[in-house]
């Protein structure tokens, strides 16, 4: 679904469902409900997704799998939001946030902040510095970054200097590695 290919996601969900039926384990049942719920949301059928996602949350809880349960709660929040129930969406986000914080799942916590419309960037980076870092990770030169962001090359150099200082890095390759490790590279951000 992250790639926008709903049909492939549906096929994978159906295959997972067949495997879950064949083996009957609670983990496979939970994963199937979660995957099916995600596909239904992508199809614009959020109301149909709710019972599946609630069942997935319940099964993950029974299996003592808090991370997976929190991921299901994110999908529940998406479904509630699609149905216009902001209060229920916030409750699900809060519950997922508590689990991710407890587990130290920072990338997932960042996703929640994005869903809430908050910018959460590491090491005090500004949004513009994160944009510059993202473009550095694609291999673009300062000149190319300046052109893409409609900045002067000097401004890009200043942003890079700030990035290196804040992240305690000394090279573009280290900055690129940092961007990929912290979800700031283009694929991870988009």
N, C-alpha and C positions, 0 to 999 in steps of 0.2 A: 504493500500500500504506500510505503514511503516513496516509491518510484512512480506512483500514480497508476499502476497497472492493476485495476480492480479485478479484471478477469483472471489474471494469474493468481492473485490473492484468493479469489473465490475457489479456484481449482485446488490450491494448496490447502485451504480450509476444509474442502470436501474430502481430500485425501487424508488429512489428519483425522477427520471424523470417522472415516472408514477404519483407520488404524485404532482409534479409540474404541470403536464398537468391537473390533476383533479382540483387543486385549483387555478392555474393560477397566483399566486402572484410573484412579481418581485424577492423577496428574494429567493424563491424556484427555480425560473428560473436561477438566478445567481449561486446558489449553484449547480444546476444540470450541468450547463455548466462548472463550475470549476471542479467538480468531474469527468465529462466525459473527460475533457482535461487532467486531471492527469492520468486517466486510459490509454488514448491514448499515452501519453508520455511513460508510463511503457511498453506499447506494441510496442514501437519503431516507433510510428506514430506521431512524433512531428509536422510535417507539417499540419496534420489534426487537431491537438490540437490547433493550433494558433487562428483560427477564434472563436472557442468556448471560449478560455481564454480571448481574446480581448472583446468578448461580455460580459463575466462575469465581467471584469474590468469596462466596461461601466455601467452595471447594478448596481454594487456596488457603483459606483460614484453617479449615479442617486438616490440611496437610502441613500446617505450620510453615507456609511459604510466603512470608510477608512481602517480599519484593514483588513476586508475581501478583499477589493480591493488590498491591499498590498500583501496579501497571494496569490491572483491570479497572481500578478506580479512576485512573486517568481517562480510560475509554468511557466509563460511566459519566464522567464530567463532560466529555465531548457530546455524548448522547443527550444529556440534560440541557446542555447549552443549545444544541440544535433544536430542542423542543421548546426553548424559551424559558426554561426553569433555571434561572441564574442562581437562586438560593441553593437548590440541590447540587448544582455544579460546584459551587463554592465549598459546600460541605464535603464533597468527594475529593476536591483538590486539597482541602485542609487535611483530610485523613491520609491521603497519599503523601503529602508533604511531610507529615509527622513520621511516617515510616521511612521515607527516603533520608530525612535528616538523621534518624536513629541509626540507619545502616550506612550513612556516609556516601550515599549515591548522589554525587554532586551533579552529574549530567542530567539525571532525572529531575532533581530539584530545580535545575535551570529550565527544564522544559515546563515545569509548573509555573515558574516566574514568567515565562514567555506567554503561557496561556492566560495568565492574569494581566498581561500587558506590561510587565515590569522588566527592565533590563538588568540582568545579572551578569556582570563581566568580572573575570578574575583580576586580582592584583590592582584594582582601582583603575583599570583601563577605561577610557572614555569610549563612547560608541564609535567615534571617528577613528580612534586608535585601533579598535577592533576591526573596523573596515580595512584600514591600511594593513594590519597584520594578516587578515584574510587574503588580501591581494598579494602580499609577500609570499604567502604559502602557495600561491598559484605559479610562482616563479617570475612574476612581473618585475620590471625594473622600476626605479623611482620615477623615471620619466613617464612610463606607462601608467603607473598608479596615479600620478598627478593628472594625466590626461583623463583617466577614467572618472576620477572624483572631482574634476574641475578645480584643482588646487595648483599652487605653484610647486615646483620641484623642491624649493627651500622648505615649504610647509611640510611636505612629505618627509623630508630629511629630519625636520624637527619632531614630527610624530614618531619616526623610527627611533630617534634618540630617546624620546620619552618611553617608548615601548621597551627598548633595551634596558633602560634604567629601572623601570617598574618591575620587569620580569627577571632582572639580574642576568641578562643574556649579553653575548658579545658578537653574535653573527646572525646573518639572515637564515642560515641553515638551522641554527638553534631556535630561532624564532618560528621557522616553518614547523619544526618538530613540536614545539610548544603549541602552536595553533592546532595541529592534528590531535595532540594528546588532550587538549582542553575543549574540543568541540568548536573551535573558532575557524577551522578551515572551511572553504566554501561548501563542500558536500555535507559536512556536519551542521553548518549553520542554515542551509537552505532547506 
